Amino acid sequence: QYTHNNNRLSSDFESRIERCHRIASELLNTERTYVKVLHLIDQEFQFKTDQENRAHHLFPNEVIQGMFANIKSIYKLHHDFLLPQLEERMAQWDTNSKIGMDN
């Protein structure tokens, strides 16, 4: 019975590690998608909105600037810091299978 319980504990631990890896992989994929969307908003949508607003005078320029005021800094935070950190952690998953910091 000891061997049976030991095998079950080992199997439970392995499935837990696999679940953690799947969750971490999903976080990485979600972060990559988020960075792409932020880039699209920053580079494409903001430009087109500003261009349309200048052509049709829908809003004061300050409104358009206010709508996109923080996009560039949010994009840079995720693109330059969070995404690379997560990618690095996932690349080292076999030797350090966690995302959070040590306590």
HELIX and SHEET records of a PDB file:
HELIX    1   1 TYR A    2  LEU A   40  1                                  39    
HELIX    2   2 ILE A   41  PHE A   45  3                                   5    
HELIX    3   3 GLN A   46  HIS A   56  1                                  11    
HELIX    4   4 ASN A   61  MET A   67  1                                   7    
HELIX    5   5 ILE A   71  LEU A   77  1                                   7    
HELIX    6   6 HIS A   78  LEU A   82  3                                   5    
HELIX    7   7 LEU A   83  ALA A   91  1                                   9    
END                                                                             
